[in-house]
Amino acid sequence: MWRFSKAAQLELIHFRSKMSDSSVRSERSFNSSGQANLIEQQQRILAILKSKTFTIPYLSKFLPGWYVGVNPHYEKIHGEEDAFLDQWVERENLREMAKKVNLSLCIACFFPCTTEEKLQTLFEKMAWFFAFDDDADNFLKADEFSNQDVIPFIKYWIDSNRSGPEPIVLPSCYIYRSCGPMLAKGWSDEAKGQFLTTTFEYVNYLFSVAKQRETYLPSVEQYIEERIVNIGVYPTLDLIPFASGIKVSNEILEHESIQTIRYHVVRIVCLTNDLFSTRKEIKDSQFDSIIPLLMFHKVMGVQESADHTVGLIEESYRLVNEAVKSLPVLEGKAKEDLAEYVDQCKDQATGSVYWHELSPRYLGKGAYGEKEILVRL
């Protein structure tokens, strides 16, 4: 396991101490000095990470007993994926990024059991998510990003009774013109309302992250709590009733056991994404990711940081299984729907693991060894 030398540890501890006061101040207000400190922090992290490597185990072995599969309609959706992206993603840079993802495989891993029609709609919504998220991550400044009517635009297109002029929005959101009318029907108003609530939370948090990235590095704990929301997985969990035709009331969703399951499924997805995307994030000058933050704030080596992250995934798996033992007591169809909902929540976690191991978005084929995955920074 690679670790910092003692001298490097002392250097980073000194640097963290020197920067801590200004970093805290920059959380409260943005100024040129705070920006300079942030740039210096980023440069120091980049210097430490340069040319390092770390390994990731095949994470599916850490989720035993949870189903892993690909929706049988994947090939059909995938065959039409490029044509859809050509039609709906106007900007070439975003379109090419989206094509590298294999979005149809992503959604087919997350929803392995839904119908072809529902999978098509879910794919289109996932295409919106990646185009919108990549636009915010890579191309827009915070003020450009926040000066848009994203939430009114989504409300407009997911309303079966829409009327009046379409709100002005980023071109990366135009995909909702296609998937919105399909999401406007086929499930209860309560379930659709829950989906809209978490979607709007995601959008608003993305605004705050765009601002934060221009001012300071968050703590590890702050990062994880905010990432839980701004990764956009809660809205995907809230698409389960649409995808499967089940009903789970908001009252049941508020039960402590369900809240625990949802939180830790999302945490597994977050941490999995961070492990696989570290190289891409650093290349894109995004240092608010678990590996750089553990190295900077906790003075861990790169492999130690990766191992710690895998340990957090194991912990979340264990806590989900514990929470399943305390589900609310229901009868009949409500009991069956809740069991199906919990299983499909687990599908989000295993689907994320499986897709990250297959997607060309993050690592090339040469990274995948017989027993582990090698990440070169």
Buried (B, 14 or more C-beta within 10 A) or exposed (E): EEEBEEEEBEBBEEBBEEBEEBBEBBBEEBEEEBBEBBEBBBEBBBEBBEEBEBBBBBBBEBBEEBEBEBBEBBEEBBEEBEEBBEEBBEBEEBBEBBBEBBBBBBBBBBBBBBBEEBBBBBBBBBBBBBBBBBBBBEBBEBEEBBEBBBBEBBBBBBBEEEEEEBBEBBBBBBBBBBBBBBBBEBBEEBBBEBBBBBBBBBBBBBBBBBBBBBBBBBBBEBBBEBBBBBBBBBBBBBBBBBBBBBBBBEEBBEBEBBEBBBBBBBBBBBBBBBBBBBBBBBEEEBBBBBBBBBBBBEBBBBBBBBBBBBEBBBBBBEBBBEBBEEBEEBEEEBEEBBBBBBBBBBBBBBBBBBBBBBBEBBBEEEBBEEEEBEBEB
